[in-house]
Amino acid sequence: MFTGDAGGGESNIRRYIIENDLLEAIIQMPNNLFYNTGITTYIWLLSNNKAENRKGKVQLIDGGQLFRKLRKNLGNKNCEFAPEYIDEIVKTYAEMQAVSRKIDNETNAEVPGIAAQVFDNEDFGYYKVTIERPKRLKAHFTAERIMDLRYDKQLKEPMQWVWETFGEEVYTKLKDHEKEILAWTEENDLNLSSANRKKLLSPKTWKKQKEILELAEKLHKNIGEKEYLNFNNFKIEVEGKLKDWKLKPGASEKNAIYNAVSWYDAEAEKVIKKKEKLSGEKLSNLLAHLSCTEEQLPDFGYFPTGKAGEFVIFETESNLRDYENVPLKEPIYSYFLEEVKPHVPEAWINLDAVKIGYEISFNKYFYRHTPLRSLDIVAKEILELEEKNEGLILEILNLNEK
């Protein structure tokens, strides 16, 4: 009915059924109607030959309040349909009626009975829209920050113990300590996979991490401990040093160093991913793909630099990534302008990550809020209960005295 995220198996099954116009109606049954389960159950009425008046439509019928109690429970089963309830459900379906429950004038609560509504197929669909925000990083070389580069991120705990226990021997006599190391991992319930055990005991792993640490120490010595509010400038300086030294570490090695000495800060400058030239056919194709104008490109992650045809794309901060469920009948961009941008001006839409989902929630369509009782009524009931309790206490005390 509604479990499973957009793009997932359950949602895609619902999407296939509804988009192919195979669903006529869903009927909610009363709880505890069946022998071996007390959960809410639903009957799906499917057809590949819908009547004309049902095409593009789905009827939801809430029959959850239509039941009569059994004189004796049969396992979980404690109720059943009366014949007249079945007739009422069939009539509501056959005539494709929309039915509202009656309201009690005194209590303002719904009177138990049948309810039904008719929807367009699209009413159950939504866009799952990814909302991105820019990464903002500070950077600062310190001995403490780069110390952990000696260890592989996935194996930090065991590698730290091995280093603290055997020191420099990890580079020359690692094999001699293999049994002791494996015994320690088992005693501490680390449950390492065979690949990670092999990695932990491999001299190549230790040598690689040592090289990364030594490179970070060299950069630390030459760049110093200046704190950078603009990670882009910090990165340029690091790349400049590597170029001067004619060193070409791999992307993973450089990223390990960057991650060790940088952290998110809302006051820092945005981190630039790349700059891109957009003009002519390339620009026209992008605008057509995004269904927007050139002025609206920042709302889709393309920010003009001030130079003609040049745009900057920022790195995204995954910890600040958000998702919005937008009804299929509502344009994504309009929703973004009304519901997102006023609150997070620097956010943008990742249109290429949009997924379509479908869900059907009876509570969403049939729940009716019952207002809380007034304070006067609640206070009156409390006083009545207190008075009753005092009477009971006095009665108990009098009995004890006798």
LUMNUPA-287429 format. One line per 10 residues: number of its first residue (from 0); their letters; for each residue x, z, y negated of C-alpha. Coordinates in Angstrom, 3 decimals. Example, Ala and Ser with C-alpha at 12.3 -4.5 7.8 and 13.67 -1.06 7.14 Angstrom:
0	as	12.300 7.800 4.500 | 13.670 7.140 1.060
END
This chain:
0	mftgdaggge	0.000 0.000 0.000 | 2.635 0.999 -2.547 | 5.846 2.125 -0.816 | 8.975 0.009 -1.090 | 10.664 -1.219 -4.246 | 10.274 -4.662 -5.818 | 12.126 -7.212 -3.694 | 12.008 -4.947 -0.631 | 10.336 -5.757 2.678 | 7.064 -3.876 2.169
10	snirryiien	6.616 -5.164 -1.377 | 7.400 -8.731 -0.282 | 4.773 -8.536 2.487 | 2.172 -7.503 -0.097 | 3.421 -10.241 -2.420 | 3.085 -12.916 0.261 | -0.453 -11.839 1.194 | -1.699 -11.605 -2.390 | 0.069 -14.640 -3.876 | -1.230 -16.764 -1.009
20	dlleaiiqmp	-4.736 -15.450 -1.781 | -5.283 -14.053 1.708 | -6.624 -10.634 0.695 | -10.366 -10.236 0.154 | -10.766 -6.478 0.053 | -9.290 -3.104 0.983 | -11.522 -0.194 2.006 | -10.270 3.375 1.762 | -11.519 5.560 4.620 | -12.140 9.342 4.530
30	nnlfyntgit	-9.328 11.660 5.591 | -9.457 13.129 9.099 | -11.682 10.330 10.370 | -9.489 9.569 13.398 | -8.389 11.700 16.320 | -4.609 11.761 16.013 | -3.969 11.611 12.280 | -5.202 13.267 9.129 | -3.632 10.778 6.712 | -5.604 8.443 4.479
40	tyiwllsnnk	-6.240 5.093 6.164 | -7.272 1.717 4.809 | -8.964 -1.377 6.206 | -7.552 -4.670 4.930 | -9.942 -7.635 5.026 | -7.922 -10.855 5.172 | -9.110 -14.450 5.088 | -7.496 -17.876 4.787 | -10.862 -19.356 3.848 | -12.180 -17.295 0.955
50	aenrkgkvql	-15.584 -17.939 -0.577 | -15.385 -19.606 -3.968 | -16.348 -16.445 -5.878 | -13.597 -14.474 -4.142 | -10.739 -16.863 -4.839 | -8.031 -15.215 -6.902 | -9.813 -11.873 -6.603 | -9.361 -8.649 -4.610 | -12.044 -5.991 -4.196 | -11.070 -2.358 -3.720
60	idggqlfrkl	-13.706 -0.112 -2.165 | -13.227 3.654 -2.169 | -15.230 5.057 0.720 | -13.141 8.207 0.963 | -16.056 10.451 -0.070 | -18.593 8.928 2.320 | -18.603 11.127 5.416 | -20.492 13.828 7.238 | -18.875 16.823 8.889 | -18.759 17.168 12.668
70	rknlgnknce	-20.222 20.297 14.179 | -16.993 20.733 16.148 | -13.581 19.336 15.302 | -11.947 16.916 17.744 | -8.248 17.469 17.094 | -7.628 16.296 13.521 | -10.962 14.513 13.459 | -13.517 16.615 11.583 | -15.834 14.009 10.051 | -17.519 10.678 10.724
80	fapeyideiv	-19.403 7.845 9.036 | -23.182 8.043 9.056 | -24.916 4.661 9.664 | -26.176 4.604 6.079 | -22.587 4.969 4.793 | -21.481 1.961 6.820 | -24.433 -0.042 5.471 | -23.527 0.958 1.909 | -19.897 -0.157 2.322 | -20.920 -3.455 3.944
90	ktyaemqavs	-23.466 -4.125 1.181 | -20.889 -3.393 -1.550 | -18.416 -5.772 0.083 | -20.930 -8.551 0.861 | -22.272 -8.579 -2.703 | -18.776 -8.101 -4.170 | -20.088 -5.313 -6.341 | -18.226 -3.153 -8.836 | -19.617 0.377 -8.467 | -18.930 3.512 -10.486
100	rkidnetnae	-19.668 7.012 -9.260 | -22.358 8.998 -11.050 | -21.340 11.855 -13.327 | -22.885 15.334 -13.184 | -24.091 16.106 -16.721 | -23.506 19.850 -16.361 | -20.009 19.881 -14.839 | -18.897 16.450 -16.092 | -17.506 15.908 -12.565 | -18.046 12.888 -10.352
110	vpgiaaqvfd	-20.831 13.039 -7.792 | -19.420 12.185 -4.335 | -20.222 8.611 -3.362 | -18.889 5.095 -3.112 | -16.831 3.377 -5.829 | -15.569 -0.201 -6.042 | -13.705 -2.451 -8.448 | -12.799 -6.143 -8.495 | -9.362 -7.266 -9.697 | -7.430 -10.465 -10.271
120	nedfgyykvt	-4.586 -10.994 -7.803 | -2.052 -10.664 -10.620 | -3.271 -7.158 -11.478 | -1.292 -5.752 -8.548 | 1.983 -7.468 -9.447 | 4.742 -6.380 -11.778 | 8.178 -7.415 -12.935 | 10.941 -4.917 -12.236 | 13.087 -5.490 -15.320 | 16.677 -4.250 -15.563
130	ierpkrlkah	17.530 -2.840 -18.985 | 21.235 -2.687 -19.753 | 23.225 -0.721 -22.291 | 26.849 -1.277 -23.348 | 29.763 0.663 -21.924 | 31.487 2.790 -24.562 | 34.830 4.225 -23.516 | 37.472 6.528 -24.915 | 40.968 6.313 -23.414 | 43.785 8.817 -23.320
140	ftaerimdlr	46.931 8.970 -21.193 | 47.774 12.479 -19.964 | 49.747 13.721 -16.971 | 46.639 15.469 -15.614 | 44.497 12.324 -15.779 | 46.935 10.099 -13.904 | 47.922 12.702 -11.302 | 45.088 11.729 -8.916 | 46.313 8.122 -8.785 | 48.604 9.290 -5.973
150	ydkqlkepmq	45.487 9.352 -3.777 | 43.073 6.652 -2.719 | 39.700 7.410 -4.318 | 37.859 7.335 -0.963 | 40.431 9.581 0.724 | 41.250 11.986 -2.090 | 40.555 15.235 -0.176 | 42.629 14.531 2.949 | 45.416 12.770 1.026 | 45.677 15.692 -1.384
160	wvwetfgeev	46.033 18.131 1.512 | 48.627 15.935 3.222 | 50.670 15.656 0.009 | 50.500 19.372 -0.729 | 51.502 20.147 2.881 | 54.235 17.591 3.555 | 55.288 16.363 0.116 | 57.759 13.453 0.023 | 57.739 13.250 3.821 | 54.538 11.178 3.564
170	ytklkdheke	56.784 8.233 2.618 | 59.349 8.686 5.384 | 57.980 10.848 8.240 | 54.237 10.330 8.123 | 54.017 9.423 11.805 | 55.617 12.751 12.792 | 52.642 14.616 11.277 | 49.879 12.363 12.616 | 48.414 14.875 15.119 | 48.423 17.720 12.602
180	ilawteendl	46.728 15.571 9.970 | 43.976 14.399 12.339 | 43.442 17.966 13.567 | 42.967 19.149 9.968 | 40.401 16.418 9.230 | 38.410 17.419 12.320 | 38.585 21.138 11.506 | 37.221 20.387 8.022 | 34.429 18.106 9.328 | 35.503 15.111 7.259
190	nlssanrkkl	34.188 12.666 9.882 | 36.497 9.851 8.804 | 35.744 6.404 10.161 | 38.390 4.759 12.315 | 39.257 2.472 9.390 | 39.749 5.426 7.034 | 41.803 7.344 9.618 | 44.052 4.319 9.978 | 44.265 4.005 6.209 | 45.135 7.689 5.789
200	lspktwkkqk	47.969 7.434 8.311 | 49.322 4.148 6.994 | 52.590 4.236 4.951 | 51.276 1.180 3.086 | 48.429 3.244 1.615 | 50.798 5.931 0.344 | 53.267 3.375 -0.983 | 50.546 1.470 -2.812 | 49.201 4.612 -4.479 | 52.729 5.691 -5.406
210	eilelaeklh	53.339 2.344 -7.122 | 50.096 2.713 -9.099 | 51.044 6.261 -10.126 | 54.546 5.209 -11.183 | 53.137 2.344 -13.252 | 50.700 4.735 -14.930 | 53.547 7.175 -15.669 | 55.579 4.372 -17.230 | 52.635 3.332 -19.414 | 52.057 6.973 -20.333
220	knigekeyln	55.688 7.335 -21.419 | 55.600 4.189 -23.583 | 52.076 4.434 -25.046 | 52.036 8.199 -25.467 | 49.010 10.463 -25.641 | 47.165 8.864 -28.510 | 43.388 8.990 -27.984 | 41.681 5.622 -28.381 | 38.078 5.335 -29.590 | 38.258 1.595 -29.019
230	fnnfkieveg	38.971 0.802 -25.364 | 39.416 -2.871 -26.239 | 42.476 -2.028 -28.364 | 43.774 0.284 -25.652 | 43.454 -2.475 -23.072 | 45.275 -4.969 -25.330 | 48.165 -2.520 -25.708 | 48.382 -1.908 -21.948 | 48.283 -5.644 -21.210 | 50.971 -6.199 -23.842
240	klkdwklkpg	53.276 -3.674 -22.200 | 52.763 -5.246 -18.775 | 53.561 -8.657 -20.237 | 56.735 -7.353 -21.877 | 57.840 -5.870 -18.548 | 56.835 -9.058 -16.731 | 54.660 -7.051 -14.360 | 51.522 -8.514 -12.822 | 49.606 -5.771 -10.995 | 46.374 -6.784 -9.298
250	aseknaiyna	42.971 -6.210 -10.847 | 42.244 -3.271 -8.515 | 45.478 -1.520 -9.498 | 44.816 -1.969 -13.226 | 41.210 -0.847 -12.870 | 42.350 2.278 -11.027 | 44.556 3.191 -13.995 | 41.867 2.351 -16.556 | 39.282 4.431 -14.692 | 41.658 7.380 -14.475
260	vswydaeaek	42.356 7.564 -18.204 | 39.000 6.535 -19.708 | 35.526 8.070 -19.911 | 32.158 7.308 -21.484 | 31.589 8.514 -25.027 | 28.571 7.550 -27.119 | 30.744 7.556 -30.258 | 33.291 5.092 -28.863 | 33.261 1.344 -29.482 | 31.517 -1.034 -27.077
270	vikkkeklsg	33.730 -2.453 -24.344 | 33.983 -6.234 -24.465 | 33.681 -8.067 -21.176 | 34.305 -11.550 -22.521 | 33.690 -13.925 -25.393 | 31.878 -17.165 -24.730 | 31.427 -20.404 -26.649 | 27.832 -21.609 -26.657 | 26.860 -24.823 -28.351 | 25.170 -28.147 -27.683
280	eklsnllahl	23.715 -28.656 -24.215 | 25.146 -25.386 -22.908 | 23.323 -23.426 -25.608 | 20.113 -25.416 -25.138 | 20.119 -24.768 -21.379 | 20.647 -21.049 -21.920 | 17.819 -20.826 -24.471 | 15.522 -22.693 -22.091 | 16.494 -20.387 -19.213 | 15.824 -17.260 -21.288
290	scteeqlpdf	12.783 -18.751 -23.096 | 14.071 -17.463 -26.423 | 15.514 -18.619 -29.725 | 19.165 -18.335 -30.757 | 18.263 -15.388 -33.017 | 16.813 -13.547 -30.000 | 19.939 -13.907 -27.815 | 21.177 -10.332 -28.539 | 18.060 -9.040 -26.751 | 19.363 -10.826 -23.632
300	gyfptgkage	22.980 -9.648 -23.887 | 24.590 -12.381 -26.034 | 25.839 -11.037 -29.368 | 27.146 -13.353 -32.118 | 30.692 -12.608 -33.290 | 30.280 -14.229 -36.705 | 32.147 -17.370 -35.663 | 30.042 -20.475 -35.167 | 28.888 -20.792 -31.553 | 30.833 -17.757 -30.338
310	fvifetesnl	29.128 -14.845 -28.587 | 30.431 -11.614 -27.104 | 29.189 -10.145 -23.823 | 29.722 -6.403 -23.348 | 30.446 -4.461 -20.175 | 27.383 -2.574 -18.929 | 27.213 1.167 -18.370 | 25.704 1.625 -14.901 | 24.906 5.300 -15.522 | 22.658 4.321 -18.425
320	rdyenvplke	20.997 1.383 -16.672 | 17.221 1.655 -16.661 | 14.324 -0.171 -15.038 | 10.916 -0.993 -16.459 | 7.879 -2.098 -14.460 | 6.086 -4.714 -16.557 | 2.642 -6.023 -15.500 | 2.690 -9.703 -14.491 | 0.085 -10.479 -17.132 | 2.336 -9.139 -19.901
330	piysyfleev	5.337 -11.119 -21.199 | 8.593 -9.321 -20.446 | 10.014 -9.936 -23.905 | 6.925 -8.601 -25.711 | 7.048 -5.467 -23.580 | 10.750 -5.031 -24.366 | 10.160 -5.314 -28.126 | 7.293 -2.820 -28.063 | 8.371 -0.266 -25.452 | 12.171 -0.354 -25.228
340	kphvpeawin	13.936 -1.650 -28.328 | 12.354 0.830 -30.794 | 13.817 3.675 -28.725 | 17.136 2.104 -27.619 | 18.168 -0.510 -30.231 | 21.406 -1.462 -28.436 | 19.702 -2.247 -25.101 | 19.134 -5.735 -23.720 | 17.269 -7.430 -20.856 | 19.162 -8.615 -17.788
350	ldavkigyei	16.755 -11.443 -17.060 | 18.691 -12.720 -14.038 | 18.156 -9.383 -12.270 | 14.357 -9.375 -12.664 | 12.427 -8.911 -9.411 | 8.717 -9.238 -8.682 | 6.909 -6.483 -6.818 | 3.350 -5.752 -5.712 | 1.692 -2.390 -5.126 | -1.865 -1.194 -4.583
360	sfnkyfyrht	-2.633 2.396 -5.562 | -6.204 3.638 -5.187 | -5.384 6.758 -7.220 | -4.386 4.564 -10.141 | -7.729 2.774 -10.198 | -10.196 5.420 -9.019 | -8.809 8.734 -10.226 | -10.931 10.293 -12.940 | -9.518 13.137 -14.981 | -11.708 16.245 -15.032
370	plrsldivak	-11.202 18.219 -18.266 | -10.040 21.802 -17.893 | -12.562 24.560 -18.430 | -12.638 26.123 -21.888 | -10.640 29.294 -22.572 | -13.851 31.202 -23.268 | -15.206 30.478 -19.786 | -11.881 31.359 -18.116 | -11.597 34.618 -20.130 | -15.142 35.585 -19.200
380	eileleekne	-14.408 35.045 -15.481 | -11.219 37.137 -15.714 | -13.115 40.036 -17.311 | -15.804 39.846 -14.632 | -13.147 39.963 -11.899 | -11.400 42.915 -13.544 | -14.696 44.801 -13.759 | -15.420 44.063 -10.106 | -11.921 45.204 -9.069 | -12.276 48.478 -11.008
390	glileilnln	-15.530 49.178 -9.195 | -13.909 48.575 -5.805 | -10.952 50.825 -6.670 | -13.251 53.674 -7.783 | -15.280 53.294 -4.619 | -12.128 53.520 -2.474 | -10.900 56.593 -4.379 | -14.239 58.375 -4.017 | -14.214 57.738 -0.284 | -10.689 59.146 -0.015
400	ek	-11.700 62.310 -1.913 | -14.541 62.928 0.529
END
